[in-house]
């Protein structure tokens, strides 16, 4: 009788395991490409994947929905500190407002003397809410004023649906962002070399202070050890926000930023989304600053040849079937132009949307002009560049 009872328990247990595994399999399927129409599914409540430099949105889901973001807030905290603190090696004294802050901590003590740079590592590697508060008080004077500085930074990068009420990300009805906004803030932050170094660091030691022994920090972002090219950036969790992750990966010259908000399998989904982006899109050089953009005879085939160039490269992520959606136009107004003069601009359109405008300069002196006055050019030249490449 006892054997039959044990057997029944074993059967029930196996059935329960099978159910759990089937659910997990469904979740795994959710972050694979589900059809040939480039539709990527995600269990995240809000998701956005962009290419860092162009800002092109590669994948998204509810990317403009205002959501809590937990400690991914600290991406904004760190870049606000870096943009407003001249001396990162400065030693500051921790006040009581930064002691015993709720949630994750690096266990700061009142009157502890610690460097700003050490607090930044404590902020981004261990997600110290006390480090966030100490930094906010140092840079902004008060937490409230520092939050205003964070909001100013957010608006400056186009994150218009974001509001920061604190520097650590603890739940507050007035503290929210969107997946798209957070991707913009992160792309901006990654342009700062110190920020980029901090968030890509796996381990860090804070030397002993007047109040504490050495602190050994390890980064909570496990994608740094499992995802090719991973270069950051921040995890987050509260009961209201759920599991949140901002991640980034750099391969060759292309950096993909991925934001998932309220996403239980945040590491798995982010890894799948980033790998899919690198597989599906080519980071194409559209404008080469070392090559002339335009060369044409403006008088006849023997004289008056015009050479134009830009002073910066421009890249854009494209799928193989999207090259025909890209169009370049340029306009030039010349009047006794000399070599190196700014004479016009080149505009780059993708699917009829303007994505970039670059200034055009002459490579040579223009002695003769049509009608002896000025030359106006409006042309599409992407087909020429496709053939050249």
C-alpha positions in Angstrom: 0.0 0.0 0.0 2.9 2.3 0.9 4.6 1.5 -2.4 1.5 2.4 -4.4 1.3 5.7 -2.6 4.9 6.5 -3.3 4.4 5.6 -7.0 1.5 7.9 -7.2 3.5 10.7 -5.7 6.3 10.0 -8.2 3.9 10.2 -11.1 2.4 13.5 -9.8 5.9 14.9 -9.4 6.9 14.0 -12.9 3.7 15.5 -14.3 4.4 18.7 -12.4 8.0 18.8 -13.7 6.7 18.3 -17.3 4.3 21.2 -16.9 7.1 23.5 -15.6 9.4 22.5 -18.4 6.6 23.1 -21.0 6.0 26.6 -19.6 9.7 27.3 -19.7 9.9 26.1 -23.3 7.1 28.5 -24.3 9.1 31.4 -22.7 12.2 30.5 -24.6 10.2 30.5 -27.8 9.0 34.0 -27.0 12.4 35.6 -27.7 13.1 34.0 -31.0 12.2 35.4 -34.4 8.7 34.1 -34.9 8.3 34.7 -38.6 10.0 36.1 -41.7 8.4 39.5 -41.2 11.0 40.6 -38.6 8.6 40.5 -35.7 10.4 39.8 -32.5 8.3 38.8 -29.5 9.1 39.6 -25.9 7.6 38.9 -22.5 8.8 42.3 -21.2 6.1 44.9 -20.4 8.2 47.4 -22.2 11.2 46.8 -24.6 13.4 48.8 -26.9 16.5 47.9 -28.8 18.5 50.6 -30.6 21.8 51.1 -32.3 23.7 53.5 -30.1 25.0 56.1 -32.5 22.3 56.4 -35.1 19.5 55.9 -32.5 17.6 53.7 -34.9 15.0 51.5 -33.1 15.6 47.9 -34.2 12.9 46.2 -32.1 10.3 47.5 -29.7 7.3 46.7 -27.6 5.3 49.3 -25.7 8.4 51.4 -26.0 6.5 54.6 -25.0 4.6 53.3 -22.1 5.5 55.0 -18.8 6.8 52.4 -16.4 8.8 52.1 -13.1 12.4 51.1 -13.8 13.9 50.3 -10.4 17.7 50.5 -10.2 18.2 51.0 -14.0 17.6 54.6 -12.8 21.2 54.6 -11.8 22.3 54.9 -15.5 20.9 58.4 -15.3 22.3 58.9 -11.8 25.9 58.0 -12.9 25.9 60.1 -16.1 24.5 63.1 -14.2 27.3 62.9 -11.7 29.9 62.5 -14.3 28.7 65.5 -16.2 28.5 67.7 -13.1 31.5 66.6 -11.0 35.0 67.9 -11.9 37.0 65.8 -9.5 36.1 62.1 -9.3 39.1 61.5 -7.0 37.7 64.0 -4.4 37.0 62.5 -1.0 33.6 63.3 0.4 32.1 62.8 3.9 29.0 60.7 4.0 26.1 62.4 5.8 23.3 60.6 7.7 20.9 60.8 4.7 23.0 58.3 2.9 23.1 55.8 5.8 20.7 53.0 6.1 18.9 53.7 2.8 16.3 51.0 2.0 17.3 48.2 -0.4 20.6 47.3 -1.8 23.6 48.8 -0.1 27.4 49.1 0.0 27.0 49.8 3.8 28.2 53.3 4.1 28.6 54.8 7.6 28.0 58.3 8.8 31.0 60.5 8.4 32.8 57.9 6.3 35.3 59.5 4.0 35.2 58.0 0.5 36.1 59.0 -3.1 33.4 59.9 -5.6 34.8 57.4 -8.1 34.4 54.6 -5.5 30.8 55.6 -4.9 30.2 55.4 -8.7 31.5 51.8 -8.8 29.4 51.0 -5.7 26.4 52.5 -7.5 26.8 50.7 -10.8 28.3 47.3 -9.8 26.5 46.6 -6.6 23.5 49.0 -7.1 24.1 50.7 -3.7 21.1 52.9 -2.9 23.2 54.5 -0.2 25.9 55.3 -2.8 23.2 56.9 -5.0 22.1 59.1 -2.1 25.6 60.1 -1.2 26.4 61.1 -4.7 23.1 63.0 -5.1 23.8 65.0 -1.9 27.3 65.8 -3.0 26.5 66.9 -6.6 23.1 68.4 -6.1 23.1 69.5 -2.5 19.9 67.6 -1.9 18.2 64.5 -3.4 15.4 66.7 -4.7 17.7 69.1 -6.5 19.8 66.2 -7.9 16.6 64.7 -9.3 15.9 68.0 -11.1 19.4 67.7 -12.6 18.6 64.2 -13.8 15.4 65.4 -15.4 17.3 68.2 -17.2 19.7 65.7 -18.6 16.9 63.4 -19.7 15.2 66.2 -21.6 18.4 67.2 -23.2 18.8 63.8 -24.9 15.1 63.6 -26.0 13.8 61.5 -23.1 10.5 63.4 -22.9 8.4 60.8 -21.2 10.6 60.3 -18.2 10.6 61.8 -14.6 13.1 61.1 -11.9 12.1 61.6 -8.3 15.2 60.0 -6.8 18.6 58.8 -7.7 18.2 55.1 -6.7 15.0 53.9 -8.3 13.0 52.9 -5.3 9.3 52.9 -6.1 7.6 56.4 -6.3 4.5 57.3 -8.3 6.4 60.2 -9.8 9.4 58.1 -10.8 9.1 56.5 -14.3 10.5 56.2 -17.7 9.8 54.4 -21.0 11.9 51.7 -22.7 12.6 54.1 -25.5 13.6 57.0 -23.2 15.9 54.8 -21.2 17.6 53.5 -24.3 18.3 57.1 -25.3 19.7 58.0 -21.9 21.9 54.9 -22.0 23.2 55.6 -25.5 24.1 59.1 -24.3 25.8 57.7 -21.2 27.9 55.2 -23.1 29.5 58.0 -25.0 31.2 59.0 -21.8 34.4 56.9 -21.5 34.4 56.8 -17.7 30.8 55.6 -17.6 31.6 53.0 -20.2 34.6 51.8 -18.2 32.7 51.5 -15.0 29.7 49.6 -16.4 31.9 47.1 -18.2 34.0 46.4 -15.1 33.3 42.9 -13.5 35.1 43.4 -10.2 36.3 46.4 -8.2 37.9 47.0 -4.8 37.1 50.1 -2.7 40.1 50.6 -0.4 39.7 50.8 3.3 38.3 54.1 4.7 38.2 55.7 8.1 35.1 53.7 8.9 35.3 50.5 6.8 37.6 47.8 5.7 38.1 47.1 2.0 35.0 46.5 0.0 35.1 43.9 -2.8 32.5 44.5 -5.5 31.3 42.2 -8.2 29.0 43.3 -11.0 25.5 42.0 -10.9 25.2 42.0 -14.7 25.9 38.4 -15.6 25.8 39.1 -19.4 29.3 40.6 -19.0 30.5 37.0 -18.8 28.0 35.3 -21.2 27.2 37.7 -24.1 29.7 38.4 -26.8 30.9 42.0 -26.7 28.8 42.9 -23.6 29.9 46.3 -22.3 27.3 46.9 -19.5 25.1 48.3 -18.2 22.6 47.9 -15.3 20.2 45.6 -13.6 17.2 46.6 -11.5 14.4 45.1 -9.4 11.5 46.2 -7.2 8.2 44.4 -6.6 6.4 47.1 -8.6 8.9 47.5 -11.4 9.7 43.7 -11.7 13.0 42.6 -13.2 14.6 45.3 -15.4 17.8 45.3 -17.4 19.6 47.7 -19.6 22.3 45.9 -21.5 24.7 46.8 -24.4 27.0 44.9 -26.6 29.7 46.2 -28.9 30.9 44.2 -31.9 33.3 45.8 -34.4 32.2 49.5 -34.5 28.5 48.8 -33.7 27.0 49.1 -30.3 23.5 47.7 -29.6 21.5 49.0 -26.5 18.7 46.8 -25.2 16.2 47.8 -22.5 13.6 45.4 -21.0 11.3 46.6 -18.2 9.3 44.2 -16.1 10.8 41.1 -17.8 11.2 37.9 -15.7 13.8 36.2 -18.0 15.6 39.6 -18.5 19.1 38.2 -19.1 17.9 35.5 -21.6 15.6 37.8 -23.5 18.2 40.6 -23.7 20.8 38.3 -25.0 18.5 36.9 -27.6 17.4 40.4 -28.7 20.9 41.7 -29.0 22.2 38.6 -30.9 19.2 38.8 -33.3 20.0 42.5 -34.0 23.6 41.8 -34.9 22.5 38.9 -37.1 19.8 40.8 -38.9 21.3 44.2 -39.4 24.5 45.3 -41.1 26.2 48.5 -39.7 26.7 50.2 -43.1 29.0 53.1 -43.7 26.8 55.6 -45.7 29.1 58.6 -45.7 32.9 58.3 -45.8 34.7 61.5 -44.7 37.8 60.4 -46.6 36.1 60.3 -49.9 34.5 63.0 -52.0 30.8 63.0 -51.8 30.4 64.6 -55.2 32.6 65.4 -58.1 31.2 66.9 -61.3 32.2 69.2 -64.2 30.2 72.4 -63.6 31.5 74.2 -66.7 32.5 71.6 -69.3 34.4 68.3 -69.4 37.8 70.0 -69.2 37.5 72.6 -66.4 35.5 73.7 -63.4 35.3 70.3 -61.7 33.7 70.5 -58.3 34.7 68.3 -55.4 32.7 68.2 -52.1 33.2 66.3 -48.8 32.0 66.1 -45.3 34.0 66.2 -42.1 32.5 63.1 -40.4 31.5 59.5 -41.2 28.0 58.3 -41.0 26.9 54.8 -40.3 23.4 53.3 -40.2 22.1 49.8 -39.4 20.2 48.2 -42.4 18.7 44.9 -43.2 19.7 43.4 -46.6 16.4 44.4 -48.2 16.4 48.0 -46.9 19.0 49.6 -49.1 16.4 50.9 -51.5 14.7 52.8 -48.6 17.8 54.9 -48.2 18.1 58.2 -50.1 20.8 60.9 -50.1 20.2 64.4 -51.4 22.5 67.4 -51.5 22.2 71.0 -52.1 25.0 73.4 -52.8 25.2 77.2 -53.2 28.6 78.4 -54.5 29.8 82.0 -54.8 33.6 82.3 -55.3 34.0 79.3 -53.0 37.5 78.5 -51.8 39.0 75.2 -50.8 37.5 74.2 -47.4 34.6 76.5 -47.5 31.2 75.3 -46.2 28.9 75.4 -49.3 25.9 73.3 -48.5 24.6 70.2 -46.9 23.8 66.6 -47.6 20.6 65.1 -46.2 20.1 61.4 -45.6 16.6 59.9 -45.6 15.4 56.5 -44.6 11.9 55.5 -45.7 11.3 59.2 -46.5 12.3 60.3 -42.9 15.2 62.6 -42.5 17.7 60.8 -40.2 20.9 62.9 -40.7 22.1 66.3 -42.1 25.8 66.9 -42.7 27.6 70.0 -43.9 29.4 69.9 -47.2 32.7 71.6 -47.9 34.7 72.2 -51.1 38.0 70.3 -51.7 39.0 72.8 -54.4 38.8 76.4 -55.3 36.0 77.3 -57.7 37.1 79.9 -60.3 34.3 79.7 -62.8 30.6 79.2 -62.1 27.5 78.7 -64.2 26.0 82.1 -64.9 29.0 83.6 -63.1 27.0 83.6 -59.9 26.0 80.5 -58.1 25.3 76.8 -58.6 22.3 75.0 -57.2 22.3 71.2 -57.1 19.5 68.9 -55.9 20.2 65.3 -56.7 19.7 61.8 -55.3 23.0 59.9 -55.3 22.4 56.7 -53.3 22.3 54.6 -56.4 25.7 55.9 -57.4 27.1 55.0 -53.9 25.6 51.5 -54.0 27.4 50.8 -57.3 30.6 52.2 -55.9 30.5 50.0 -52.8 
